[in-house]
Amino acid sequence: MSKLGWFLVGIGVGAYALKELRDNPKAQQAVDDIYVAAKDFGSSVLDGYREREDELTKPAAKRAPAKPSSKKS
């Protein structure tokens, strides 16, 4: 299928989804629930990123000493 065909299919699916969201309050609630869950997930990832960044930027004196490598040359 050509790119134009896929584009037209995408427009059709989007129009159908929009119609369903307008006509069906359960569908709108499902979208709202997904939005809230995605926002919570994003917040959790951001919190974890910031926590890890803080761990890596601590002064060297407060960090635990690095473990020596067990590989022999």
ABEGO torsion letter per residue (X at the ends): XBAAAAAAAAAAAAAAAAAAAAABAAAAAAAAAAAAAAAAAAAAAAAAAAAAAAAAABBAAABBBBBBBABBX
